[in-house]
Amino acid sequence: MPRRKKKYMLLRGKFGSFIVVERRWYDYTGISRKRMWKIVSESDDHGMLAAMAGLTDKHVKMEVNF
């Protein structure tokens, strides 16, 4: 049974910063090929991922226009 893709992703940057993005933005930009961001967690709940990133001091709160 194939795994269902989640809507949001928590990414960790090369220098330790965290961002929460939508999967469609991640797939569209091709950011995974640049190897600057690693997937830490995936979920359908944006608030939960933002709270997880907020526990660190390196959460970058940003809105991506797609």
PDB file with SEQRES, HELIX, SHEET and CRYST1 records, atoms N, CA, C and O in Angstrom:
SEQRES   1 A   66  MET PRO ARG ARG LYS LYS LYS TYR MET LEU LEU ARG GLY          
SEQRES   2 A   66  LYS PHE GLY SER PHE ILE VAL VAL GLU ARG ARG TRP TYR          
SEQRES   3 A   66  ASP TYR THR GLY ILE SER ARG LYS ARG MET TRP LYS ILE          
SEQRES   4 A   66  VAL SER GLU SER ASP ASP HIS GLY MET LEU ALA ALA MET          
SEQRES   5 A   66  ALA GLY LEU THR ASP LYS HIS VAL LYS MET GLU VAL ASN          
SEQRES   6 A   66  PHE                                                          
HELIX    1 AA1 ARG A   23  THR A   29  1                                   7    
HELIX    2 AA2 ILE A   31  LYS A   34  5                                   4    
HELIX    3 AA3 HIS A   46  GLY A   54  1                                   9    
SHEET    1 AA1 3 PHE A  18  GLU A  22  0                                        
SHEET    2 AA1 3 TYR A   8  GLY A  13 -1                                        
SHEET    3 AA1 3 TRP A  37  SER A  43 -1                                        
CRYST1    1.000    1.000    1.000  90.00  90.00  90.00 P 1           1          
ATOM      1  N   MET A   1       0.851  -1.175   0.000  1.00  0.00           N  
ATOM      2  CA  MET A   1       0.000   0.000   0.000  1.00  0.00           C  
ATOM      3  C   MET A   1       0.903   1.246   0.000  1.00  0.00           C  
ATOM      4  O   MET A   1       1.743   1.398   0.886  1.00  0.00           O  
ATOM      5  N   PRO A   2       0.732   2.132  -0.986  1.00  0.00           N  
ATOM      6  CA  PRO A   2       1.590   3.325  -1.052  1.00  0.00           C  
ATOM      7  C   PRO A   2       1.297   4.309   0.072  1.00  0.00           C  
ATOM      8  O   PRO A   2       0.159   4.445   0.522  1.00  0.00           O  
ATOM      9  N   ARG A   3       2.345   4.987   0.510  1.00  0.00           N  
ATOM     10  CA  ARG A   3       2.217   5.966   1.584  1.00  0.00           C  
ATOM     11  C   ARG A   3       1.665   7.263   1.034  1.00  0.00           C  
ATOM     12  O   ARG A   3       2.100   7.736  -0.016  1.00  0.00           O  
ATOM     13  N   ARG A   4       0.711   7.836   1.739  1.00  0.00           N  
ATOM     14  CA  ARG A   4       0.114   9.096   1.315  1.00  0.00           C  
ATOM     15  C   ARG A   4       1.032  10.244   1.684  1.00  0.00           C  
ATOM     16  O   ARG A   4       1.526  10.313   2.809  1.00  0.00           O  
ATOM     17  N   LYS A   5       1.261  11.147   0.739  1.00  0.00           N  
ATOM     18  CA  LYS A   5       2.122  12.296   1.003  1.00  0.00           C  
ATOM     19  C   LYS A   5       1.406  13.294   1.894  1.00  0.00           C  
ATOM     20  O   LYS A   5       0.207  13.529   1.742  1.00  0.00           O  
ATOM     21  N   LYS A   6       2.137  13.871   2.811  1.00  0.00           N  
ATOM     22  CA  LYS A   6       1.591  14.856   3.739  1.00  0.00           C  
ATOM     23  C   LYS A   6       1.621  16.238   3.104  1.00  0.00           C  
ATOM     24  O   LYS A   6       2.381  16.475   2.166  1.00  0.00           O  
ATOM     25  N   LYS A   7       0.798  17.151   3.611  1.00  0.00           N  
ATOM     26  CA  LYS A   7       0.651  18.473   3.011  1.00  0.00           C  
ATOM     27  C   LYS A   7       1.763  19.443   3.404  1.00  0.00           C  
ATOM     28  O   LYS A   7       2.163  20.275   2.590  1.00  0.00           O  
ATOM     29  N   TYR A   8       2.268  19.353   4.632  1.00  0.00           N  
ATOM     30  CA  TYR A   8       3.289  20.282   5.120  1.00  0.00           C  
ATOM     31  C   TYR A   8       4.547  19.531   5.521  1.00  0.00           C  
ATOM     32  O   TYR A   8       4.507  18.350   5.864  1.00  0.00           O  
ATOM     33  N   MET A   9       5.675  20.251   5.469  1.00  0.00           N  
ATOM     34  CA  MET A   9       6.961  19.656   5.804  1.00  0.00           C  
ATOM     35  C   MET A   9       7.756  20.605   6.690  1.00  0.00           C  
ATOM     36  O   MET A   9       7.734  21.820   6.490  1.00  0.00           O  
ATOM     37  N   LEU A  10       8.448  20.054   7.657  1.00  0.00           N  
ATOM     38  CA  LEU A  10       9.372  20.812   8.492  1.00  0.00           C  
ATOM     39  C   LEU A  10      10.771  20.533   7.953  1.00  0.00           C  
ATOM     40  O   LEU A  10      11.210  19.384   7.905  1.00  0.00           O  
ATOM     41  N   LEU A  11      11.462  21.593   7.548  1.00  0.00           N  
ATOM     42  CA  LEU A  11      12.787  21.460   6.946  1.00  0.00           C  
ATOM     43  C   LEU A  11      13.850  22.064   7.850  1.00  0.00           C  
ATOM     44  O   LEU A  11      13.614  23.072   8.516  1.00  0.00           O  
ATOM     45  N   ARG A  12      15.016  21.443   7.868  1.00  0.00           N  
ATOM     46  CA  ARG A  12      16.166  21.946   8.622  1.00  0.00           C  
ATOM     47  C   ARG A  12      17.221  22.366   7.623  1.00  0.00           C  
ATOM     48  O   ARG A  12      17.601  21.597   6.740  1.00  0.00           O  
ATOM     49  N   GLY A  13      17.689  23.585   7.770  1.00  0.00           N  
ATOM     50  CA  GLY A  13      18.675  24.138   6.863  1.00  0.00           C  
ATOM     51  C   GLY A  13      20.086  23.684   7.156  1.00  0.00           C  
ATOM     52  O   GLY A  13      20.357  23.046   8.174  1.00  0.00           O  
ATOM     53  N   LYS A  14      20.964  24.018   6.261  1.00  0.00           N  
ATOM     54  CA  LYS A  14      22.370  23.650   6.353  1.00  0.00           C  
ATOM     55  C   LYS A  14      23.025  24.205   7.621  1.00  0.00           C  
ATOM     56  O   LYS A  14      23.920  23.577   8.187  1.00  0.00           O  
ATOM     57  N   PHE A  15      22.576  25.385   8.062  1.00  0.00           N  
ATOM     58  CA  PHE A  15      23.161  26.036   9.227  1.00  0.00           C  
ATOM     59  C   PHE A  15      22.275  25.947  10.467  1.00  0.00           C  
ATOM     60  O   PHE A  15      22.501  26.666  11.440  1.00  0.00           O  
ATOM     61  N   GLY A  16      21.256  25.060  10.441  1.00  0.00           N  
ATOM     62  CA  GLY A  16      20.460  24.788  11.628  1.00  0.00           C  
ATOM     63  C   GLY A  16      19.138  25.509  11.743  1.00  0.00           C  
ATOM     64  O   GLY A  16      18.433  25.308  12.732  1.00  0.00           O  
ATOM     65  N   SER A  17      18.764  26.338  10.786  1.00  0.00           N  
ATOM     66  CA  SER A  17      17.476  27.017  10.871  1.00  0.00           C  
ATOM     67  C   SER A  17      16.355  26.084  10.404  1.00  0.00           C  
ATOM     68  O   SER A  17      16.583  25.178   9.602  1.00  0.00           O  
ATOM     69  N   PHE A  18      15.149  26.317  10.913  1.00  0.00           N  
ATOM     70  CA  PHE A  18      13.994  25.494  10.597  1.00  0.00           C  
ATOM     71  C   PHE A  18      12.920  26.329   9.900  1.00  0.00           C  
ATOM     72  O   PHE A  18      12.693  27.482  10.267  1.00  0.00           O  
ATOM     73  N   ILE A  19      12.255  25.743   8.887  1.00  0.00           N  
ATOM     74  CA  ILE A  19      11.121  26.389   8.231  1.00  0.00           C  
ATOM     75  C   ILE A  19      10.026  25.347   8.014  1.00  0.00           C  
ATOM     76  O   ILE A  19      10.298  24.148   7.936  1.00  0.00           O  
ATOM     77  N   VAL A  20       8.781  25.824   7.917  1.00  0.00           N  
ATOM     78  CA  VAL A  20       7.641  24.971   7.611  1.00  0.00           C  
ATOM     79  C   VAL A  20       7.117  25.404   6.249  1.00  0.00           C  
ATOM     80  O   VAL A  20       6.799  26.576   6.046  1.00  0.00           O  
ATOM     81  N   VAL A  21       7.028  24.459   5.314  1.00  0.00           N  
ATOM     82  CA  VAL A  21       6.598  24.767   3.948  1.00  0.00           C  
ATOM     83  C   VAL A  21       5.547  23.761   3.489  1.00  0.00           C  
ATOM     84  O   VAL A  21       5.392  22.688   4.072  1.00  0.00           O  
ATOM     85  N   GLU A  22       4.834  24.133   2.433  1.00  0.00           N  
ATOM     86  CA  GLU A  22       3.892  23.213   1.811  1.00  0.00           C  
ATOM     87  C   GLU A  22       4.660  22.294   0.876  1.00  0.00           C  
ATOM     88  O   GLU A  22       5.661  22.687   0.278  1.00  0.00           O  
ATOM     89  N   ARG A  23       4.181  21.076   0.760  1.00  0.00           N  
ATOM     90  CA  ARG A  23       4.844  20.112  -0.114  1.00  0.00           C  
ATOM     91  C   ARG A  23       4.844  20.578  -1.562  1.00  0.00           C  
ATOM     92  O   ARG A  23       5.839  20.370  -2.257  1.00  0.00           O  
ATOM     93  N   ARG A  24       3.787  21.190  -2.039  1.00  0.00           N  
ATOM     94  CA  ARG A  24       3.752  21.602  -3.443  1.00  0.00           C  
ATOM     95  C   ARG A  24       4.801  22.670  -3.738  1.00  0.00           C  
ATOM     96  O   ARG A  24       5.340  22.706  -4.845  1.00  0.00           O  
ATOM     97  N   TRP A  25       5.105  23.546  -2.767  1.00  0.00           N  
ATOM     98  CA  TRP A  25       6.167  24.530  -2.946  1.00  0.00           C  
ATOM     99  C   TRP A  25       7.516  23.832  -2.978  1.00  0.00           C  
ATOM    100  O   TRP A  25       8.372  24.167  -3.797  1.00  0.00           O  
ATOM    101  N   TYR A  26       7.708  22.868  -2.095  1.00  0.00           N  
ATOM    102  CA  TYR A  26       8.955  22.099  -2.023  1.00  0.00           C  
ATOM    103  C   TYR A  26       9.209  21.362  -3.335  1.00  0.00           C  
ATOM    104  O   TYR A  26      10.330  21.361  -3.843  1.00  0.00           O  
ATOM    105  N   ASP A  27       8.173  20.739  -3.878  1.00  0.00           N  
ATOM    106  CA  ASP A  27       8.315  20.009  -5.137  1.00  0.00           C  
ATOM    107  C   ASP A  27       8.516  20.961  -6.315  1.00  0.00           C  
ATOM    108  O   ASP A  27       9.290  20.665  -7.226  1.00  0.00           O  
ATOM    109  N   TYR A  28       7.824  22.102  -6.304  1.00  0.00           N  
ATOM    110  CA  TYR A  28       7.884  23.060  -7.406  1.00  0.00           C  
ATOM    111  C   TYR A  28       9.256  23.717  -7.517  1.00  0.00           C  
ATOM    112  O   TYR A  28       9.777  23.866  -8.622  1.00  0.00           O  
ATOM    113  N   THR A  29       9.852  24.114  -6.388  1.00  0.00           N  
ATOM    114  CA  THR A  29      11.127  24.828  -6.426  1.00  0.00           C  
ATOM    115  C   THR A  29      12.305  23.905  -6.679  1.00  0.00           C  
ATOM    116  O   THR A  29      13.357  24.368  -7.118  1.00  0.00           O  
ATOM    117  N   GLY A  30      12.163  22.638  -6.419  1.00  0.00           N  
ATOM    118  CA  GLY A  30      13.267  21.708  -6.602  1.00  0.00           C  
ATOM    119  C   GLY A  30      14.368  21.925  -5.582  1.00  0.00           C  
ATOM    120  O   GLY A  30      15.538  21.644  -5.846  1.00  0.00           O  
ATOM    121  N   ILE A  31      13.995  22.420  -4.435  1.00  0.00           N  
ATOM    122  CA  ILE A  31      14.950  22.745  -3.377  1.00  0.00           C  
ATOM    123  C   ILE A  31      15.664  21.493  -2.861  1.00  0.00           C  
ATOM    124  O   ILE A  31      16.765  21.589  -2.319  1.00  0.00           O  
ATOM    125  N   SER A  32      15.057  20.340  -3.023  1.00  0.00           N  
ATOM    126  CA  SER A  32      15.683  19.108  -2.526  1.00  0.00           C  
ATOM    127  C   SER A  32      16.935  18.760  -3.330  1.00  0.00           C  
ATOM    128  O   SER A  32      17.854  18.137  -2.797  1.00  0.00           O  
ATOM    129  N   ARG A  33      16.985  19.146  -4.579  1.00  0.00           N  
ATOM    130  CA  ARG A  33      18.147  18.843  -5.406  1.00  0.00           C  
ATOM    131  C   ARG A  33      19.360  19.674  -5.026  1.00  0.00           C  
ATOM    132  O   ARG A  33      20.493  19.288  -5.314  1.00  0.00           O  
ATOM    133  N   LYS A  34      19.134  20.804  -4.384  1.00  0.00           N  
ATOM    134  CA  LYS A  34      20.235  21.677  -3.988  1.00  0.00           C  
ATOM    135  C   LYS A  34      20.882  21.221  -2.684  1.00  0.00           C  
ATOM    136  O   LYS A  34      21.957  21.703  -2.326  1.00  0.00           O  
ATOM    137  N   ARG A  35      20.248  20.308  -1.982  1.00  0.00           N  
ATOM    138  CA  ARG A  35      20.756  19.718  -0.740  1.00  0.00           C  
ATOM    139  C   ARG A  35      21.055  20.753   0.343  1.00  0.00           C  
ATOM    140  O   ARG A  35      21.970  20.570   1.146  1.00  0.00           O  
ATOM    141  N   MET A  36      20.291  21.824   0.363  1.00  0.00           N  
ATOM    142  CA  MET A  36      20.457  22.834   1.400  1.00  0.00           C  
ATOM    143  C   MET A  36      19.499  22.595   2.556  1.00  0.00           C  
ATOM    144  O   MET A  36      19.753  23.044   3.673  1.00  0.00           O  
ATOM    145  N   TRP A  37      18.395  21.890   2.301  1.00  0.00           N  
ATOM    146  CA  TRP A  37      17.359  21.658   3.307  1.00  0.00           C  
ATOM    147  C   TRP A  37      17.079  20.171   3.404  1.00  0.00           C  
ATOM    148  O   TRP A  37      16.984  19.481   2.388  1.00  0.00           O  
ATOM    149  N   LYS A  38      16.949  19.683   4.617  1.00  0.00           N  
ATOM    150  CA  LYS A  38      16.625  18.276   4.880  1.00  0.00           C  
ATOM    151  C   LYS A  38      15.239  18.199   5.508  1.00  0.00           C  
ATOM    152  O   LYS A  38      14.870  19.055   6.311  1.00  0.00           O  
ATOM    153  N   ILE A  39      14.475  17.181   5.147  1.00  0.00           N  
ATOM    154  CA  ILE A  39      13.150  16.967   5.716  1.00  0.00           C  
ATOM    155  C   ILE A  39      13.311  16.382   7.115  1.00  0.00           C  
ATOM    156  O   ILE A  39      13.925  15.331   7.299  1.00  0.00           O  
ATOM    157  N   VAL A  40      12.749  17.081   8.093  1.00  0.00           N  
ATOM    158  CA  VAL A  40      12.793  16.604   9.475  1.00  0.00           C  
ATOM    159  C   VAL A  40      11.508  15.860   9.802  1.00  0.00           C  
ATOM    160  O   VAL A  40      11.537  14.792  10.414  1.00  0.00           O  
ATOM    161  N   SER A  41      10.372  16.436   9.387  1.00  0.00           N  
ATOM    162  CA  SER A  41       9.085  15.831   9.700  1.00  0.00           C  
ATOM    163  C   SER A  41       8.063  16.241   8.647  1.00  0.00           C  
ATOM    164  O   SER A  41       8.215  17.268   7.984  1.00  0.00           O  
ATOM    165  N   GLU A  42       7.016  15.425   8.501  1.00  0.00           N  
ATOM    166  CA  GLU A  42       5.916  15.717   7.587  1.00  0.00           C  
ATOM    167  C   GLU A  42       4.604  15.519   8.325  1.00  0.00           C  
ATOM    168  O   GLU A  42       4.475  14.620   9.156  1.00  0.00           O  
ATOM    169  N   SER A  43       3.617  16.378   8.011  1.00  0.00           N  
ATOM    170  CA  SER A  43       2.316  16.263   8.662  1.00  0.00           C  
ATOM    171  C   SER A  43       1.277  17.030   7.858  1.00  0.00           C  
ATOM    172  O   SER A  43       1.618  17.832   6.989  1.00  0.00           O  
ATOM    173  N   ASP A  44       0.019  16.781   8.151  1.00  0.00           N  
ATOM    174  CA  ASP A  44      -1.068  17.562   7.563  1.00  0.00           C  
ATOM    175  C   ASP A  44      -1.440  18.733   8.457  1.00  0.00           C  
ATOM    176  O   ASP A  44      -2.271  19.558   8.077  1.00  0.00           O  
ATOM    177  N   ASP A  45      -0.843  18.822   9.635  1.00  0.00           N  
ATOM    178  CA  ASP A  45      -1.160  19.865  10.608  1.00  0.00           C  
ATOM    179  C   ASP A  45      -0.042  20.919  10.636  1.00  0.00           C  
ATOM    180  O   ASP A  45       1.029  20.682  11.196  1.00  0.00           O  
ATOM    181  N   HIS A  46      -0.300  22.065  10.036  1.00  0.00           N  
ATOM    182  CA  HIS A  46       0.685  23.137   9.955  1.00  0.00           C  
ATOM    183  C   HIS A  46       1.034  23.673  11.337  1.00  0.00           C  
ATOM    184  O   HIS A  46       2.204  23.935  11.620  1.00  0.00           O  
ATOM    185  N   GLY A  47       0.050  23.837  12.190  1.00  0.00           N  
ATOM    186  CA  GLY A  47       0.262  24.375  13.530  1.00  0.00           C  
ATOM    187  C   GLY A  47       1.195  23.525  14.370  1.00  0.00           C  
ATOM    188  O   GLY A  47       2.027  24.049  15.110  1.00  0.00           O  
ATOM    189  N   MET A  48       1.057  22.216  14.258  1.00  0.00           N  
ATOM    190  CA  MET A  48       1.907  21.320  15.016  1.00  0.00           C  
ATOM    191  C   MET A  48       3.363  21.421  14.567  1.00  0.00           C  
ATOM    192  O   MET A  48       4.267  21.445  15.402  1.00  0.00           O  
ATOM    193  N   LEU A  49       3.594  21.480  13.269  1.00  0.00           N  
ATOM    194  CA  LEU A  49       4.964  21.611  12.771  1.00  0.00           C  
ATOM    195  C   LEU A  49       5.565  22.963  13.149  1.00  0.00           C  
ATOM    196  O   LEU A  49       6.750  23.048  13.474  1.00  0.00           O  
ATOM    197  N   ALA A  50       4.751  24.016  13.107  1.00  0.00           N  
ATOM    198  CA  ALA A  50       5.235  25.338  13.512  1.00  0.00           C  
ATOM    199  C   ALA A  50       5.576  25.352  14.998  1.00  0.00           C  
ATOM    200  O   ALA A  50       6.544  25.992  15.409  1.00  0.00           O  
ATOM    201  N   ALA A  51       4.787  24.650  15.801  1.00  0.00           N  
ATOM    202  CA  ALA A  51       5.079  24.559  17.236  1.00  0.00           C  
ATOM    203  C   ALA A  51       6.363  23.781  17.485  1.00  0.00           C  
ATOM    204  O   ALA A  51       7.146  24.143  18.363  1.00  0.00           O  
ATOM    205  N   MET A  52       6.586  22.724  16.726  1.00  0.00           N  
ATOM    206  CA  MET A  52       7.828  21.959  16.863  1.00  0.00           C  
ATOM    207  C   MET A  52       9.038  22.830  16.514  1.00  0.00           C  
ATOM    208  O   MET A  52      10.050  22.806  17.214  1.00  0.00           O  
ATOM    209  N   ALA A  53       8.926  23.592  15.435  1.00  0.00           N  
ATOM    210  CA  ALA A  53      10.025  24.473  15.032  1.00  0.00           C  
ATOM    211  C   ALA A  53      10.197  25.609  16.032  1.00  0.00           C  
ATOM    212  O   ALA A  53      11.315  26.076  16.253  1.00  0.00           O  
ATOM    213  N   GLY A  54       9.103  26.056  16.636  1.00  0.00           N  
ATOM    214  CA  GLY A  54       9.161  27.131  17.616  1.00  0.00           C  
ATOM    215  C   GLY A  54       9.873  26.743  18.898  1.00  0.00           C  
ATOM    216  O   GLY A  54      10.305  27.616  19.651  1.00  0.00           O  
ATOM    217  N   LEU A  55      10.004  25.452  19.159  1.00  0.00           N  
ATOM    218  CA  LEU A  55      10.726  25.001  20.338  1.00  0.00           C  
ATOM    219  C   LEU A  55      12.229  25.273  20.223  1.00  0.00           C  
ATOM    220  O   LEU A  55      12.943  25.320  21.224  1.00  0.00           O  
ATOM    221  N   THR A  56      12.682  25.447  19.013  1.00  0.00           N  
ATOM    222  CA  THR A  56      14.094  25.777  18.803  1.00  0.00           C  
ATOM    223  C   THR A  56      14.235  27.295  18.734  1.00  0.00           C  
ATOM    224  O   THR A  56      13.247  28.009  18.560  1.00  0.00           O  
ATOM    225  N   ASP A  57      15.432  27.769  18.867  1.00  0.00           N  
ATOM    226  CA  ASP A  57      15.679  29.211  18.751  1.00  0.00           C  
ATOM    227  C   ASP A  57      15.925  29.629  17.310  1.00  0.00           C  
ATOM    228  O   ASP A  57      16.147  30.808  17.034  1.00  0.00           O  
ATOM    229  N   LYS A  58      15.887  28.682  16.399  1.00  0.00           N  
ATOM    230  CA  LYS A  58      16.246  28.967  15.015  1.00  0.00           C  
ATOM    231  C   LYS A  58      15.080  28.813  14.047  1.00  0.00           C  
ATOM    232  O   LYS A  58      15.295  28.508  12.874  1.00  0.00           O  
ATOM    233  N   HIS A  59      13.848  29.019  14.513  1.00  0.00           N  
ATOM    234  CA  HIS A  59      12.683  28.929  13.642  1.00  0.00           C  
ATOM    235  C   HIS A  59      12.542  30.220  12.839  1.00  0.00           C  
ATOM    236  O   HIS A  59      12.437  31.305  13.410  1.00  0.00           O  
ATOM    237  N   VAL A  60      12.542  30.096  11.524  1.00  0.00           N  
ATOM    238  CA  VAL A  60      12.358  31.243  10.633  1.00  0.00           C  
ATOM    239  C   VAL A  60      10.875  31.303  10.283  1.00  0.00           C  
ATOM    240  O   VAL A  60      10.368  30.448   9.558  1.00  0.00           O  
ATOM    241  N   LYS A  61      10.186  32.312  10.798  1.00  0.00           N  
ATOM    242  CA  LYS A  61       8.759  32.459  10.530  1.00  0.00           C  
ATOM    243  C   LYS A  61       8.608  33.244   9.234  1.00  0.00           C  
ATOM    244  O   LYS A  61       8.874  34.445   9.188  1.00  0.00           O  
ATOM    245  N   MET A  62       8.181  32.558   8.191  1.00  0.00           N  
ATOM    246  CA  MET A  62       8.051  33.205   6.894  1.00  0.00           C  
ATOM    247  C   MET A  62       6.836  32.665   6.165  1.00  0.00           C  
ATOM    248  O   MET A  62       6.383  31.550   6.425  1.00  0.00           O  
ATOM    249  N   GLU A  63       6.321  33.457   5.260  1.00  0.00           N  
ATOM    250  CA  GLU A  63       5.222  33.051   4.404  1.00  0.00           C  
ATOM    251  C   GLU A  63       5.743  32.955   2.986  1.00  0.00           C  
ATOM    252  O   GLU A  63       6.383  33.887   2.499  1.00  0.00           O  
ATOM    253  N   VAL A  64       5.482  31.846   2.315  1.00  0.00           N  
ATOM    254  CA  VAL A  64       5.936  31.657   0.948  1.00  0.00           C  
ATOM    255  C   VAL A  64       4.753  31.894   0.032  1.00  0.00           C  
ATOM    256  O   VAL A  64       3.709  31.260   0.184  1.00  0.00           O  
ATOM    257  N   ASN A  65       4.910  32.802  -0.917  1.00  0.00           N  
ATOM    258  CA  ASN A  65       3.863  33.040  -1.913  1.00  0.00           C  
ATOM    259  C   ASN A  65       4.047  32.074  -3.053  1.00  0.00           C  
ATOM    260  O   ASN A  65       5.091  32.045  -3.704  1.00  0.00           O  
ATOM    261  N   PHE A  66       3.006  31.273  -3.290  1.00  0.00           N  
ATOM    262  CA  PHE A  66       3.104  30.266  -4.340  1.00  0.00           C  
ATOM    263  C   PHE A  66       1.974  30.458  -5.292  1.00  0.00           C  
ATOM    264  O   PHE A  66       1.855  29.715  -6.266  1.00  0.00           O  
TER     265      PHE A  66                                                      
END                                                                             
